[in-house]
Amino acid sequence: MLFMATCSFGLEKVVFDELKKLGIWIEHKKDGHVFFSGEIDAMYRANLWLRTADKVFLVLKQTKAIDTFEKLFEAVYELPWPDLLRGESTFPVLVKSKKSKLTSTPACQSIVKKAIVKKLQTVYPETTFPESGEEMVIQCWLENDELIVAINTSGEGLHRRGYRQNALHTETPMRENLAAALVNLSGWEKEMPLYDPFCGTGTILLEAAMIAYNIAPGLGRFFAFEKWKMCDTDEWEKVRKVALESRDETTKVTLIGSDQSHEQISLSLENIQTLDIPPIKLFDQDIRKVSLEGVGFKPTSTIEKGMIVTNPPYGIKSDAKDIEEIYQALARRYHAWKGISWHIFTAYENIEKVFGQEAKKRRKLYNGGIKCYLYSF
Ligand SMILES: C[S@@+](CC[C@H](N)C(=O)[O-])C[C@H]1O[C@@H](n2cnc3c(N)ncnc32)[C@H](O)[C@@H]1O
């Protein structure tokens, strides 16, 4: 079976490496997509364990030269829909088209839907389908007239881990899979003390904790495939059981967070409780007043380095003078606190000027459509 993990631009290599670590066979990658193959358990494990991907799809077809509605209909009709869908299944269709002759996505969606209904009618006597049962979202991509037909096995995005219900009420939540990617790209290892001085709801620290304690990110949520006809419940339960038994809290991990907002710190505490992980040191403090002693951020004797991974405000909702002062406060601490590596994710483009030096690495990533960089100093 062929599967595809989708991700934000710039994270393909990170997702590729995660799949490799899971022992899953990778076919190839392109912008925003990593293709992999295996039996159904590869899909279960990818959904349960991938920290940085958006969704996992089962690829039903990949074919070139789909440049007319007739060809689109035929390509979709050929697929074994009665094996995948029940008579009452709900099957919304989404189409994305890029650089292709078939540009009207509503028209393509209606053709794809028609082809599926026609095929189902060869097995089910209904003339119309109630679509009242479990949902299987059918997603088609057309790019340079090449068609991919796939089904979304994850359901809602993999960033929805289930531990951050309260993020819905906050102003500046960061997606969990982006936070995990920042931790991954920073090169953090669980023996290093990690500090986030703008921790907000604690996403970066919580993702680091889940990595350190080997907690599968998908254990607290539901996946679309669980209700499908093709889901092998016993096999899925086995994969979940292995994940539950993999949790390991024996290593002592030093995670520290601060934020000027008391409310945000309270939300972080709620999230820690939901995940039921060992305590994380949290305090409310404006960065302009934070001292190294206050953080208690001492690089350990075994690992020379400590690390800061953080996502400061960058001006969309804050006043420009405030923003400048925040980055100046960070720069002063960067120069004064020795032996610590800094990884700052921001859209604030003056950061290198304020720090008075070029970043060692600058990685372009998107945060909800906003172009940002992860600056590593
Ligand atoms: C972009 S958000 C970080 C979101 C966070 N990564 C999360 O997962 O929720 C920036 C955070 O910086 C905090 N903040 C703003 N100005 C600050 C300051 N001067 N000192 C410390 N924290 C500040 C805000 O309260 C907000 O939580």
The ligand as an SDF file (V2000), in Angstrom:
LIG
                    3D

 27 29  0  0  0  0  0  0  0  0999 V2000
    3.8590   33.9060   19.9520 C   0  0  0  0  0  0  0  0  0  0  0  0
    3.3530   33.6420   21.5990 S   0  0  0  0  0  0  0  0  0  0  0  0
    4.0750   32.1350   22.0450 C   0  0  0  0  0  0  0  0  0  0  0  0
    3.0970   31.0040   21.9450 C   0  0  0  0  0  0  0  0  0  0  0  0
    3.5830   29.7310   22.5360 C   0  0  0  0  0  0  0  0  0  0  0  0
    4.6630   29.1490   21.7590 N   0  0  0  0  0  0  0  0  0  0  0  0
    2.4380   28.7440   22.7110 C   0  0  0  0  0  0  0  0  0  0  0  0
    2.5980   27.6140   22.3200 O   0  0  0  0  0  0  0  0  0  0  0  0
    1.3660   29.1090   23.1970 O   0  0  0  0  0  0  0  0  0  0  0  0
    4.2690   34.8340   22.4400 C   0  0  0  0  0  0  0  0  0  0  0  0
    4.1240   34.8350   23.9400 C   0  0  0  0  0  0  0  0  0  0  0  0
    4.9910   35.8470   24.4490 O   0  0  0  0  0  0  0  0  0  0  0  0
    4.3880   36.4060   25.6170 C   0  0  0  0  0  0  0  0  0  0  0  0
    5.0060   37.7350   25.8030 N   0  0  0  0  0  0  0  0  0  0  0  0
    4.7430   38.8940   25.1460 C   0  0  0  0  0  0  0  0  0  0  0  0
    5.5530   39.8730   25.5830 N   0  0  0  0  0  0  0  0  0  0  0  0
    6.3610   39.3270   26.5370 C   0  0  0  0  0  0  0  0  0  0  0  0
    7.4060   39.8350   27.3550 C   0  0  0  0  0  0  0  0  0  0  0  0
    7.7880   41.0960   27.2880 N   0  0  0  0  0  0  0  0  0  0  0  0
    8.0260   38.9840   28.2090 N   0  0  0  0  0  0  0  0  0  0  0  0
    7.6450   37.6840   28.3030 C   0  0  0  0  0  0  0  0  0  0  0  0
    6.6250   37.1660   27.5720 N   0  0  0  0  0  0  0  0  0  0  0  0
    6.0010   37.9680   26.6970 C   0  0  0  0  0  0  0  0  0  0  0  0
    2.8970   36.4130   25.3070 C   0  0  0  0  0  0  0  0  0  0  0  0
    2.1350   36.3990   26.5090 O   0  0  0  0  0  0  0  0  0  0  0  0
    2.7330   35.1250   24.4780 C   0  0  0  0  0  0  0  0  0  0  0  0
    2.3230   34.0680   25.3000 O   0  0  0  0  0  0  0  0  0  0  0  0
  1  2  1  0
  2  3  1  0
  2 10  1  0
  3  4  1  0
  4  5  1  0
  5  6  1  0
  5  7  1  0
  7  8  2  0
  7  9  1  0
 10 11  1  0
 11 12  1  0
 11 26  1  0
 12 13  1  0
 13 14  1  0
 13 24  1  0
 14 15  1  0
 14 23  1  0
 15 16  2  0
 16 17  1  0
 17 18  1  0
 17 23  2  0
 18 19  1  0
 18 20  2  0
 20 21  1  0
 21 22  2  0
 22 23  1  0
 24 25  1  0
 24 26  1  0
 26 27  1  0
M  CHG  2   2   1   9  -1
M  END
$$$$
